[in-house]
Structure formats: structure tokens, C-alpha cells
Amino acid sequence: MDLRNIAIIAHVDHGKTTLVDELLKQSGAFRENQAVAERAMDSNDLERERGITIFAKPTSVEWKGTRINIVDTPGHADFGGEVERILSMVDGVVLLVDAAEGPMPQTKFVTSKALALGLRPIVVLNKVDKPDAEPDRALDECFDLFASLDADDDQLDFPHMYASGRSGWADAELDGPRKDLSALFNLIVNHVPAPKQIQHQDDDFRMLATTLGSDPFVGRLLTGRIESGKVKVGQTVQAISRIGQKIEQFRVTRVQAFRGLGQQDIDEGIAGDIVSLAGMSKATVADTICALAVDEPLDAQPIDPPTITVTFGINDSPLAGREGKKVQSRVIRERLMKEAESNVAIKIADTPGGEAFEVSGRGELQMGVLIENMRREGFELSISRPQVIMREENGQKLEPIEEVTIDVDDEYSGAVIEKITGTRKGELAEMRQNAGKTRIVAHVPSRGLIGYHGEFLTDTRGTGVLNRVFHSWAPYKGPIPGRRQGVLISMEDGEAVAYALWNLEERGKLFLGAQAKVYQGMIIGEHSRDNDLEVNPLKGKKLTNVRASGTDEAVKLTTPITLSLEEAIAYINDDELVEVTPESIRLRKRYLDPHERKRMAKSIG
């Protein structure tokens, strides 16, 4: 059977996963009456809730005697570690571009990786049936993007199609018949080359592990494309690292191939196919699985460095252990090590005390997803404010700079530019206005973007779109001011009383309502001034035997501000922590005792 390996790459929300759903349906991967969830490829709970793809997932369809392996990739830069490795498994990419928005920062990020590997993309202008779609402009912008990324002549001469993934059609002409996706299937088969590995069927077996998964019945599963030779169940193979060291020798217990949405056991995997192998205990992503006679590893894609680090510690608050089952540092460490195995963009380091772990990664979203997954699994954690990772070069301190692309209504552009170029030390690179919208491109230090997203949504009344991608390292740009306001800190343990909170409302905004559990050192609100204030949220009304009519009516509290996990992590200062449990997100001071807080502040100051 003929074989094609392709990846679908695009910016967030340009319709990758929806298009893959339609490709699966129209190729007959589902039975007529089979119940299939919408966005079937986003199988993880968090992916479904947030409507984003976090993990790259392969699938395969058959079209007129050709098997097409399709990999659906994440669009967020925070999960870029996945994208880079996936592209080394395929021979072609379908670049999906929203016909209204045109190429976006993430499009640029993934396309640059694809072009660098010599892949020749197929451009699909999606959502052409949207009222504000401008497919011709979007196509011109794609050509400009390829040119700016130093594409060669073959890559610049890319085929393109117009499509609506949701309606399930793609055509070479904008006013084509709009029936189905057969034109896209035919283009993939004709344009994407067959894997060149097929010529090496008789060589020794070699495969580069690209993603790591686990199955409760099978154990560890390494997925990759077979570069040469064949692999059978029961065969003894070895794993060697990127630098050529032998890691282990093992017997292949299973060979699985992707068929439709599931994985099927097969007896033999052949060169060029994408398969998963089971049986190894130590081998991981970027290792080469090969026959015993092979001693040279395959080239693995270098991984972009982490840009931020967050400290994960045990929850040592007075409320620890009440809501979660997994609270010991040993259990947290095991879980983080397991995460680092399958997610190469994350690095874990122990802190000197052993009670906390430094987790480095690509961005706040990636950290937020990891913490959210852990709290759903029953973990209790205390999380520090993200710190940006600095570099030293020739005695000069360098910091990571990100390219931020912002689309806002014209009326909000002034406020956004002022924030980015003022306090956050960004530099404006480009500004374009079009039909009431302004596109702003700026280079901003990663430090200046921590916690900015919530503020940005407030400034643009929730209508702005902000995207960021790592740009370069640059000399340190000086201090960036943090949060302006102080906080309200509880001085007692117990349950908050409505009357006390009502009296505190004039002091600032509250983060909790009546009967919420509080403890000494917990942050219960934002102070209206710039200093921290210790308050008593348990103080009830003094009762006397005099009752006047109208004075004892129930107090009405303003609705408290509820911070999401990412907002809470971005909100805290360096001397504060976020307490995360399966049921609650609380803010607290690092040192709960007020005397200890003062002592530590003096020693730092």
C-alpha cells in the first residue's frame, strides 16, 4: 500500500482539529452510525474545556489505496516542543490559515520549523465562508511570510486550496463546487512525496522516538517513524541516546499502528510508517531505537530552551491535606519526573531543602496546564511566582525577548501601546490599521509579559487577541515594576464573617465571601493602597441588648473577585505563594507569621 506522512500545522483556533474530524469522516474511518464526539482528536479533558490542542496526536486514513498518516499538532508556542519533533516524522505539511485573520504569529513559528526541515507545504485557506473572510489577501500574506522565512523556490511555489473545515469541503478554486474534501485528499497524495525510508526496507531497523505515551495495560509506548528496516513483535532491539550511549536492550512486546482514531496491534512495522513500540523501561523521547548491530544514533531536533521557571512545593498551610490526597514531596517529585519524561520542553530540578522543585518550561500556559492536571489528580501544591531564566554571555546579562502580536479595535490601541512600551519595556516593531482593527507587533521582555494577559483583556474589554512567541536573547533591560497595590492579609484562623467582610470592603477588593475558610497569613483581598494591611475577617458585630429597627438587616456583600489559576500565579509577588488544591485556589504570604515576614523583609531589604 502507498504511504504518505503529513502534519497539519496552524495558528491556535484556525480549525486544525475540526478539519481532521472531517477528513476522518469522509475517508470512511467512522461507521455511518458511529457516535463521534466533536473535535474527536482533542481527547484530553483540558483540551476539550479550553478548545485548544495540547498534545500532538497521530491518526491515519485510507484514500484510494493510499494510507495517509496525519498528525494534528498544537498551535500554542508553549507546546512548541511537541511541534518541532512531530515535523521530523513527516514528509509534508498542510498549513491551515484563517481566511479572515491571515497568517498569525504561531503560523510563523511552525512554518519556520517546517521550511527549515525542507518540507514543501500545502496552504489551505480555511473558513472562507466567514462574512469577513478575505482569502486573496490571506494568500498574499502567506507568500510574504514564506519569503520572509527564506523559503526556497520550490517551497514558494506552493499549491493552495480554499476550504471550510466545518462544512467539510475544499476546492482549488474559490467558486468551485464545494462538495467534499476529495480535492484535498488528491492533492496530498500527488504533492507530498512517499517516505524515502521505504527504499531502506532491507537495512537494519532504526527509529527515532518522537513522543512518549503510556498505556495502563502495556506500559511505556514510544512513537516515531521507522527510518529503515522492519520491526516485529518479539524482536530484541536496543535504545541509544543522542550522543551514542547505549541506554538499554529490550524485547519489543507490541507494535501498534494508527488506524482511524484508534491504535491497532500489527505484527510488523515497515520503513516509512509511524508506529508505537512497547517493551522499553528507560528509553525516552529523542533516543534512537535500533537493531543491535547499529551504533550511530539518528539526528534529533534540538529543543528550544525553557524561558520561565516556577517552584512547586508541598502545601504547608494550616488547611493542608483537607482537600487533596497527594501531599507528600516524594509523590509530587515522582509525578513531575514522569511529566519531564514525556514532555521534553520541561526541566525539573530539586531545591536544596528537598521540599520543593524548580520546574522550567516555555510559558505560563504550559505551567498552568501542568498544575491544572495535577490538581485534578488530587495533588495539593504551593506555587511561586514565575521567574524568567537569564543567561550570562561575555559578562553581560541577557534575558529572553518575545515577539508579541496584538489585534485590537482602534479605540484600545493607545492604551495597549502605552502599557507595552512604557512600564513593560517593550519596543514597537510594526503597526498596521485595517477596517477598524489595529495590528501591533512588539518585542517585549518575557518578564514584562508575566501577568499581562488579564490586564490586556480588561484594557480591551475582552475583545483583544494577544499572541507571543520566543524571539531572541537581548541585554537585560532594567527593573520592571510589579503589582502596584498591596494586599489584605488575614490575622486570624477560622471562617470569614459577613459583617467583618462588609466593613473591610472600603479597604479594597475582596477575593473571598462569607464562611470561606481563612488562616493567618492568607491573602483575602487587594488593598486600595500600595502597602500590605493585616485585617481581621472574623470580627463579628458586638451585641448589646439595645435593638433599633432597621440596623440589623442582613449585610449585602459585593461579589468577590475570583482569580483563575493562571491569573493567581501572575498576580502574586515574590514573597507570596498560590495554594492549589483539587477544590480551591488560595493566595498566601510565603511566611505566614507576621514577625517572620518582617524579619525576612529586613534581611532582604
C-alpha positions as CSV (number, residue, x, y, z in Angstrom):
1,M,0.0,0.0,0.0
2,D,1.2,3.5,-0.8
3,L,2.1,5.7,2.2
4,R,2.0,9.4,3.0
5,N,3.0,11.1,6.3
6,I,1.7,14.7,6.8
7,A,1.3,17.1,9.7
8,I,-1.4,19.7,10.0
9,I,0.0,23.0,11.3
10,A,-1.7,26.2,12.0
11,H,-2.2,29.0,14.5
12,V,-4.5,28.5,17.5
13,D,-8.2,28.3,16.6
14,H,-7.7,28.2,12.8
15,G,-9.6,24.9,12.6
16,K,-7.0,22.1,12.5
17,T,-8.8,19.7,14.7
18,T,-12.2,20.3,13.1
19,L,-10.6,19.7,9.6
20,V,-9.1,16.4,10.8
21,D,-12.5,15.3,12.1
22,E,-13.9,15.9,8.5
23,L,-11.0,14.1,6.9
24,L,-11.7,11.1,9.1
25,K,-15.4,11.1,8.3
26,Q,-15.1,11.4,4.6
27,S,-12.4,8.7,4.3
28,G,-14.7,6.2,5.9
29,A,-12.7,6.0,9.2
30,F,-16.0,6.0,11.1
31,R,-19.0,3.8,10.5
32,E,-22.2,5.5,9.2
33,N,-23.9,5.3,12.6
34,Q,-20.9,5.6,14.9
35,A,-21.2,8.2,17.6
36,V,-18.2,10.5,17.5
37,A,-17.5,13.5,19.7
38,E,-17.0,16.9,18.1
39,R,-13.2,17.6,17.8
40,A,-12.6,13.9,18.2
41,M,-8.8,14.4,18.2
42,D,-8.9,16.6,21.4
43,S,-9.3,13.7,23.7
44,N,-7.9,15.2,26.9
45,D,-10.3,16.9,29.3
46,L,-8.4,20.1,29.4
47,E,-8.2,20.2,25.6
48,R,-11.9,19.9,25.4
49,E,-12.6,22.6,28.0
50,R,-10.2,25.2,26.6
51,G,-10.8,24.3,23.0
52,I,-7.1,24.0,22.3
53,T,-4.8,21.2,21.3
54,I,-2.0,20.4,23.9
55,F,-0.7,17.1,22.8
56,A,0.3,16.1,19.2
57,K,-1.7,13.1,18.1
58,P,-1.3,10.9,15.0
59,T,-4.2,9.3,13.1
60,S,-4.5,7.6,9.7
61,V,-7.0,7.5,6.9
62,E,-7.1,5.5,3.7
63,W,-7.8,7.2,0.4
64,K,-8.0,5.2,-2.9
65,G,-5.4,2.7,-1.9
66,T,-3.0,5.2,-0.1
67,R,-2.7,5.3,3.7
68,I,-2.2,8.9,4.9
69,N,-0.8,9.2,8.4
70,I,-2.0,12.6,9.7
71,V,-0.5,14.3,12.8
72,D,-2.6,17.0,14.5
73,T,-0.2,19.4,16.2
74,P,-0.7,22.0,18.9
75,G,-0.7,25.7,17.9
76,H,0.5,27.4,21.1
77,A,4.2,28.3,21.4
78,D,4.1,26.9,24.9
79,F,3.7,23.4,23.4
80,G,6.2,24.1,20.6
81,G,8.4,21.3,21.9
82,E,5.8,18.9,20.5
83,V,5.6,20.6,17.1
84,E,9.3,20.6,16.3
85,R,9.7,16.9,16.9
86,I,6.5,15.9,15.1
87,L,7.7,17.7,11.9
88,S,10.8,15.4,11.8
89,M,8.4,12.4,11.4
90,V,6.5,13.7,8.3
91,D,7.2,14.4,4.6
92,G,4.8,17.2,4.0
93,V,2.6,19.7,5.9
94,V,-0.8,21.2,5.4
95,L,-0.6,24.8,6.6
96,L,-4.1,25.9,7.6
97,V,-4.7,29.7,7.5
98,D,-7.9,31.5,8.6
99,A,-9.0,33.4,5.5
100,A,-10.1,36.4,7.7
101,E,-7.1,36.6,10.1
102,G,-4.4,35.6,7.7
103,P,-1.1,34.2,8.9
104,M,-0.6,34.7,12.7
105,P,2.5,34.5,15.0
106,Q,2.0,30.8,15.6
107,T,1.7,30.2,11.9
108,K,5.1,31.9,11.5
109,F,6.6,29.8,14.4
110,V,5.5,26.4,13.0
111,T,6.1,27.3,9.3
112,S,9.7,28.4,10.0
113,K,10.3,25.0,11.6
114,A,8.7,23.2,8.6
115,L,10.6,25.2,6.0
116,A,13.9,24.7,7.8
117,L,13.4,20.9,7.5
118,G,12.9,21.3,3.7
119,L,9.2,20.4,3.7
120,R,7.0,21.8,0.9
121,P,3.8,23.0,2.5
122,I,0.2,22.9,1.0
123,V,-1.6,26.0,2.0
124,V,-5.3,25.7,2.8
125,L,-7.2,28.9,3.3
126,N,-9.9,27.8,5.8
127,K,-13.2,29.5,6.9
128,V,-13.6,31.2,3.5
129,D,-17.4,31.2,4.2
130,K,-17.0,33.7,7.1
131,P,-18.5,37.1,6.4
132,D,-15.2,38.9,7.0
133,A,-13.0,36.4,5.0
134,E,-10.5,37.9,2.6
135,P,-8.9,34.8,1.0
136,D,-6.9,36.7,-1.6
137,R,-5.3,39.0,1.0
138,A,-4.6,36.0,3.3
139,L,-2.9,34.1,0.3
140,D,-0.7,37.2,-0.5
141,E,0.3,37.4,3.2
142,C,1.2,33.6,3.2
143,F,3.5,34.3,0.2
144,D,5.1,37.2,2.0
145,L,5.6,35.1,5.1
146,F,7.3,32.3,3.2
147,A,9.6,34.8,1.5
148,S,10.5,36.4,4.9
149,L,11.4,33.0,6.2
150,D,13.9,32.4,3.4
151,A,11.8,29.7,1.6
152,D,13.5,28.3,-1.5
153,D,11.9,28.4,-5.0
154,D,10.2,25.0,-4.6
155,Q,8.6,26.0,-1.3
156,L,7.5,29.4,-2.6
157,D,5.7,27.6,-5.5
158,F,3.2,26.1,-3.0
159,P,-0.2,24.7,-4.1
160,H,-3.2,26.3,-2.3
161,M,-6.8,25.4,-1.7
162,Y,-9.9,27.2,-0.4
163,A,-11.9,25.3,2.3
164,S,-14.4,25.3,5.1
165,G,-13.4,22.6,7.6
166,R,-16.7,22.9,9.4
167,S,-18.8,22.5,6.2
168,G,-16.5,19.7,5.1
169,W,-15.3,20.9,1.6
170,A,-12.1,22.0,-0.1
171,D,-11.6,23.3,-3.7
172,A,-8.7,24.5,-5.8
173,E,-11.0,27.4,-7.0
174,L,-12.8,29.8,-4.7
175,D,-16.1,29.4,-6.7
176,G,-15.7,25.6,-7.1
177,P,-18.4,23.0,-6.5
178,R,-17.9,23.0,-2.6
179,K,-19.0,19.3,-2.3
180,D,-16.4,17.5,-0.2
181,L,-12.7,17.1,0.7
182,S,-11.7,14.8,-2.2
183,A,-9.7,17.5,-3.9
184,L,-7.6,18.0,-0.8
185,F,-7.1,14.2,-0.4
186,N,-5.9,14.0,-4.1
187,L,-3.6,17.0,-3.7
188,I,-2.0,15.4,-0.6
189,V,-1.4,12.1,-2.4
190,N,0.0,13.9,-5.5
191,H,2.1,16.6,-3.9
192,V,3.5,15.0,-0.7
193,P,6.3,12.6,-1.6
194,A,6.2,9.0,-0.4
195,P,8.5,8.4,2.6
196,K,12.1,7.9,1.2
197,Q,12.6,5.4,4.0
198,I,10.6,2.8,2.0
199,Q,13.7,2.3,-0.1
200,H,15.6,1.1,3.0
201,Q,13.3,-1.9,3.8
202,D,16.2,-4.3,3.9
203,D,18.6,-2.2,6.1
204,D,19.0,-2.6,9.8
205,F,16.0,-1.4,11.9
206,R,16.2,2.3,13.1
207,M,13.6,4.6,14.5
208,L,13.7,8.0,16.3
209,A,11.4,8.2,19.3
210,T,9.3,11.4,18.9
211,T,6.6,11.1,21.5
212,L,6.2,9.1,24.7
213,G,2.9,7.8,26.0
214,S,1.8,5.2,28.4
215,D,-1.0,2.7,28.5
216,P,-2.2,1.1,31.7
217,F,-2.1,-2.4,30.2
218,V,1.0,-2.1,28.0
219,G,3.3,0.4,29.9
220,R,5.5,2.9,28.1
221,L,4.8,3.5,24.4
222,L,7.3,5.3,22.2
223,T,6.0,6.6,18.9
224,G,8.1,7.5,15.9
225,R,8.7,6.9,12.2
226,I,10.7,3.9,11.2
227,E,13.7,5.3,9.3
228,S,15.0,1.9,7.9
229,G,14.3,-1.8,8.2
230,K,11.4,-3.6,9.8
231,V,10.4,-4.3,13.4
232,K,8.5,-7.4,14.6
233,V,6.9,-8.3,17.9
234,G,9.4,-10.3,19.9
235,Q,12.4,-8.8,18.2
236,T,15.3,-7.8,20.5
237,V,16.4,-4.2,19.9
238,Q,18.4,-1.5,21.8
239,A,18.0,2.2,22.6
240,I,20.9,4.6,22.2
241,S,20.9,8.2,23.3
242,R,21.6,11.3,21.2
243,I,25.3,11.1,22.0
244,G,25.5,7.4,21.1
245,Q,25.5,5.9,24.6
246,K,23.6,2.6,24.9
247,I,20.7,3.0,27.3
248,E,19.1,-0.4,27.3
249,Q,18.4,-3.6,25.4
250,F,14.8,-4.9,25.3
251,R,12.3,-7.2,23.6
252,V,9.5,-5.5,21.6
253,T,6.3,-6.7,23.2
254,R,3.9,-4.8,20.9
255,V,4.0,-2.9,17.6
256,Q,0.9,-0.6,17.2
257,A,-0.1,1.4,14.2
258,F,-2.6,4.3,14.0
259,R,-5.8,3.3,12.2
260,G,-8.6,5.9,12.3
261,L,-8.9,7.2,15.8
262,G,-7.5,4.1,17.5
263,Q,-4.3,2.1,17.6
264,Q,-4.2,-1.4,16.3
265,D,-1.7,-4.1,17.1
266,I,0.2,-5.2,14.0
267,D,2.8,-8.0,13.5
268,E,5.4,-6.0,11.7
269,G,6.2,-2.3,11.2
270,I,7.9,-1.3,7.9
271,A,10.2,1.6,7.0
272,G,8.3,4.9,6.5
273,D,5.3,4.0,8.7
274,I,4.6,5.8,12.0
275,V,4.3,3.2,14.8
276,S,4.3,2.9,18.6
277,L,6.6,0.3,20.3
278,A,6.2,-1.2,23.8
279,G,8.7,-3.1,26.0
280,M,11.3,-0.5,27.0
281,S,11.7,0.7,30.6
282,K,14.2,3.6,30.2
283,A,14.3,4.8,26.6
284,T,12.6,8.2,26.0
285,V,12.0,10.9,23.5
286,A,14.9,11.8,21.2
287,D,16.5,8.4,21.7
288,T,17.1,6.0,18.7
289,I,15.5,2.6,18.9
290,C,17.5,0.3,16.6
291,A,18.8,-3.2,15.8
292,L,21.7,-4.4,17.9
293,A,24.2,-4.0,15.0
294,V,23.6,-0.2,14.8
295,D,25.8,2.1,16.8
296,E,25.1,5.6,15.3
297,P,22.1,7.5,16.7
298,L,19.7,9.4,14.3
299,D,19.8,13.2,14.4
300,A,17.3,14.6,16.9
301,Q,15.8,18.1,16.7
302,P,17.4,20.4,19.2
303,I,14.8,21.7,21.7
304,D,14.2,25.4,22.3
305,P,15.4,26.4,25.8
306,P,12.9,26.9,28.7
307,T,12.2,30.6,29.4
308,I,10.5,30.6,32.8
309,T,10.8,28.7,36.0
310,V,8.2,28.1,38.7
311,T,8.8,26.5,42.1
312,F,6.4,23.7,43.0
313,G,6.4,23.0,46.8
314,I,4.4,21.0,49.3
315,N,1.3,22.7,50.7
316,D,2.3,23.7,54.3
317,S,-0.7,25.9,55.0
318,P,-3.0,25.2,58.1
319,L,-5.6,23.8,55.6
320,A,-3.1,21.3,54.0
321,G,-4.3,17.8,53.4
322,R,-8.0,18.5,53.8
323,E,-9.0,18.6,50.1
324,G,-6.3,16.6,48.3
325,K,-4.9,13.0,48.7
326,K,-1.4,13.6,47.3
327,V,0.5,15.9,49.5
328,Q,4.0,14.4,50.2
329,S,7.0,15.8,48.4
330,R,8.0,12.3,47.3
331,V,4.7,11.8,45.4
332,I,5.0,15.3,43.8
333,R,8.5,14.6,42.7
334,E,7.5,11.3,41.1
335,R,4.7,13.0,39.2
336,L,6.9,15.8,37.9
337,M,9.6,13.4,36.8
338,K,7.0,11.4,34.9
339,E,5.9,14.7,33.2
340,A,9.5,15.6,32.3
341,E,9.9,12.2,30.7
342,S,7.1,12.7,28.2
343,N,7.4,16.4,27.8
344,V,10.9,17.4,26.7
345,A,10.2,21.1,26.9
346,I,10.0,20.8,30.7
347,K,13.1,20.5,33.0
348,I,12.9,19.6,36.7
349,A,15.5,20.4,39.4
350,D,15.5,19.7,43.2
351,T,15.9,22.7,45.5
352,P,18.4,22.5,48.4
353,G,15.8,21.6,51.1
354,G,14.2,18.9,49.0
355,E,10.7,20.0,49.8
356,A,10.3,22.0,46.6
357,F,11.1,21.5,42.9
358,E,12.0,24.1,40.3
359,V,10.1,23.4,37.1
360,S,11.3,25.2,33.9
361,G,9.2,25.5,30.8
362,R,8.1,27.5,27.8
363,G,5.4,29.8,29.3
364,E,2.6,30.4,31.8
365,L,0.1,28.5,29.8
366,Q,2.2,25.3,29.8
367,M,2.7,25.6,33.5
368,G,-1.0,26.3,34.1
369,V,-1.9,23.2,32.2
370,L,0.5,21.0,34.2
371,I,-0.7,22.4,37.5
372,E,-4.4,22.1,36.5
373,N,-3.8,18.4,35.5
374,M,-2.0,17.7,38.9
375,R,-4.8,19.3,41.0
376,R,-7.4,17.2,39.1
377,E,-5.3,14.1,40.0
378,G,-5.7,15.0,43.7
379,F,-2.4,16.9,44.4
380,E,-2.0,19.8,46.8
381,L,0.8,22.3,45.9
382,S,2.2,25.7,46.7
383,I,3.3,27.5,43.6
384,S,5.7,30.5,43.4
385,R,5.6,33.5,41.0
386,P,7.2,32.6,37.6
387,Q,10.8,33.7,37.3
388,V,12.4,34.4,33.9
389,I,15.5,32.4,33.2
390,M,18.5,34.7,32.4
391,R,21.8,34.0,30.6
392,E,25.3,35.2,31.0
393,E,27.4,35.9,27.9
394,N,30.7,37.7,27.8
395,G,30.0,39.1,31.3
396,Q,26.7,40.5,30.1
397,K,23.3,39.6,31.5
398,L,20.8,38.5,28.8
399,E,17.1,38.0,29.0
400,P,14.6,36.3,26.7
401,I,12.6,38.7,24.4
402,E,9.2,37.6,22.9
403,E,7.6,38.8,19.8
404,V,4.1,39.8,20.7
405,T,1.4,40.3,18.0
406,I,-1.8,42.0,19.2
407,D,-5.0,42.6,17.3
408,V,-7.3,45.2,18.9
409,D,-10.1,47.6,17.9
410,D,-8.6,51.0,17.0
411,E,-10.0,52.7,20.1
412,Y,-8.0,50.5,22.5
413,S,-4.6,50.6,20.6
414,G,-3.4,53.7,22.6
415,A,-3.8,52.0,26.0
416,V,-2.2,48.8,24.8
417,I,0.9,50.6,23.3
418,E,1.3,52.7,26.4
419,K,1.4,49.6,28.7
420,I,3.7,47.6,26.5
421,T,6.3,50.3,25.6
422,G,6.0,52.1,29.0
423,T,6.2,50.0,32.2
424,R,6.9,46.7,30.4
425,K,10.0,47.9,28.5
426,G,8.8,46.7,25.1
427,E,9.8,48.1,21.7
428,L,7.2,48.7,18.9
429,A,8.3,46.8,15.7
430,E,5.2,47.3,13.5
431,M,1.7,48.8,13.5
432,R,-0.9,48.3,10.8
433,Q,-4.5,49.5,10.7
434,N,-7.2,47.8,8.6
435,A,-11.0,48.1,8.8
436,G,-11.3,49.4,12.4
437,K,-8.7,47.0,13.7
438,T,-5.1,47.7,14.6
439,R,-2.3,45.0,14.5
440,I,0.6,45.8,16.8
441,V,3.9,43.8,16.7
442,A,6.3,44.5,19.6
443,H,9.4,42.9,21.1
444,V,8.8,42.7,24.9
445,P,10.9,41.0,27.6
446,S,9.3,37.8,28.9
447,R,9.4,39.4,32.4
448,G,7.1,42.1,31.2
449,L,4.5,39.7,29.9
450,I,4.0,37.8,33.2
451,G,0.6,38.6,34.4
452,Y,-0.1,41.0,31.5
453,H,-2.8,38.9,29.7
454,G,-5.5,39.5,32.3
455,E,-4.8,43.3,32.3
456,F,-4.8,43.3,28.5
457,L,-8.3,41.7,28.4
458,T,-9.5,44.4,30.8
459,D,-8.0,47.2,28.7
460,T,-9.6,45.9,25.5
461,R,-12.9,45.0,27.1
462,G,-12.2,41.3,26.3
463,T,-12.1,41.9,22.5
464,G,-8.3,41.9,22.0
465,V,-6.2,38.9,20.8
466,L,-2.6,38.6,22.0
467,N,-0.1,36.0,20.7
468,R,3.5,35.6,21.7
469,V,6.4,33.6,20.5
470,F,10.1,33.5,21.6
471,H,12.1,36.0,19.6
472,S,15.7,36.3,20.8
473,W,18.0,36.9,23.8
474,A,18.9,40.6,24.5
475,P,20.7,42.6,27.1
476,Y,18.8,43.0,30.4
477,K,16.5,46.0,30.1
478,G,16.4,47.0,33.8
479,P,13.8,46.6,36.5
480,I,10.1,46.2,35.6
481,P,7.6,47.3,38.3
482,G,5.4,44.5,39.6
483,R,1.9,44.8,41.1
484,R,1.1,48.4,42.3
485,Q,-1.4,47.6,45.1
486,G,-0.8,46.0,48.5
487,V,-2.9,43.1,49.8
488,L,-5.2,42.5,52.7
489,I,-3.8,39.7,54.9
490,S,-5.8,37.7,57.5
491,M,-4.5,37.9,61.0
492,E,-6.7,35.0,62.3
493,D,-7.7,31.4,61.6
494,G,-11.3,30.4,61.1
495,E,-14.3,31.2,58.9
496,A,-14.8,34.7,57.4
497,V,-17.8,36.6,58.9
498,A,-20.1,38.6,56.6
499,Y,-20.2,41.6,58.9
500,A,-16.4,41.8,59.1
501,L,-16.0,41.5,55.3
502,W,-18.6,44.2,54.8
503,N,-16.5,46.5,57.0
504,L,-13.4,45.6,55.0
505,E,-14.9,46.5,51.6
506,E,-13.9,50.1,51.9
507,R,-10.3,49.0,52.3
508,G,-10.1,47.2,48.9
509,K,-11.5,44.4,46.7
510,L,-12.1,41.0,48.4
511,F,-11.1,37.6,47.0
512,L,-13.5,35.6,49.1
513,G,-17.0,35.6,50.5
514,A,-18.6,34.8,53.9
515,Q,-17.9,31.5,55.5
516,A,-14.8,30.9,53.5
517,K,-12.0,29.2,55.5
518,V,-9.1,31.6,56.3
519,Y,-5.9,31.4,58.2
520,Q,-3.2,33.7,59.5
521,G,-1.0,35.0,56.6
522,M,-3.7,34.2,53.9
523,I,-4.4,36.9,51.3
524,I,-8.1,37.7,51.3
525,G,-8.2,40.8,49.1
526,E,-6.4,43.6,47.3
527,H,-5.7,46.8,49.3
528,S,-6.8,50.1,47.8
529,R,-3.3,51.5,48.7
530,D,0.2,50.3,47.9
531,N,1.1,48.8,51.3
532,D,0.0,45.4,52.8
533,L,-2.6,45.6,55.6
534,E,-3.3,43.0,58.2
535,V,-7.1,42.7,58.9
536,N,-9.4,40.5,60.9
537,P,-12.1,38.9,58.7
538,L,-13.6,37.0,61.8
539,K,-14.6,40.1,63.8
540,G,-18.4,39.8,64.4
541,K,-20.7,42.6,65.5
542,K,-20.6,43.4,69.2
543,L,-24.1,42.5,70.5
544,T,-25.9,44.8,73.1
545,N,-29.3,44.5,74.5
546,V,-30.5,47.6,72.6
547,R,-32.2,46.8,69.3
548,A,-33.1,49.7,66.9
549,S,-35.3,49.0,63.9
550,G,-33.5,48.7,60.6
551,T,-30.0,48.4,61.9
552,D,-29.8,44.6,62.0
553,E,-30.8,43.9,58.4
554,A,-28.6,41.3,56.6
555,V,-25.4,42.9,55.2
556,K,-25.1,42.8,51.4
557,L,-21.6,41.9,50.2
558,T,-20.1,42.9,46.8
559,T,-19.4,39.8,44.8
560,P,-15.8,38.8,45.5
561,I,-13.2,38.6,42.7
562,T,-12.4,35.0,41.7
563,L,-9.0,34.5,40.2
564,S,-8.3,31.7,37.8
565,L,-5.2,29.6,38.3
566,E,-3.1,31.5,35.7
567,E,-4.4,34.9,37.0
568,A,-3.5,33.9,40.6
569,I,0.1,32.8,39.6
570,A,0.6,36.0,37.7
571,Y,-0.9,38.2,40.5
572,I,1.4,37.2,43.3
573,N,4.7,38.9,44.3
574,D,7.9,37.1,45.0
575,D,7.1,36.9,48.8
576,E,3.8,35.2,48.1
577,L,2.5,31.8,47.0
578,V,-0.6,30.3,45.4
579,E,-2.0,27.3,47.4
580,V,-3.5,24.9,44.9
581,T,-5.8,22.0,45.9
582,P,-8.4,20.0,44.0
583,E,-11.1,22.3,45.3
584,S,-9.6,25.7,46.0
585,I,-7.1,28.3,44.8
586,R,-5.9,30.5,47.7
587,L,-3.3,33.2,47.8
588,R,-1.0,33.4,50.8
589,K,2.2,35.0,52.1
590,R,5.3,32.8,51.9
591,Y,5.8,33.3,55.6
592,L,2.5,33.1,57.5
593,D,3.8,34.5,60.8
594,P,3.8,38.4,60.7
595,H,7.1,38.6,62.8
596,E,8.9,36.2,60.5
597,R,7.6,38.2,57.5
598,K,9.1,41.4,58.9
599,R,12.4,39.6,59.8
600,M,12.7,38.2,56.2
601,A,11.8,41.6,54.6
602,K,14.6,43.3,56.7
603,S,17.2,40.6,55.8
604,I,16.4,41.1,52.0
605,G,16.0,44.9,52.2
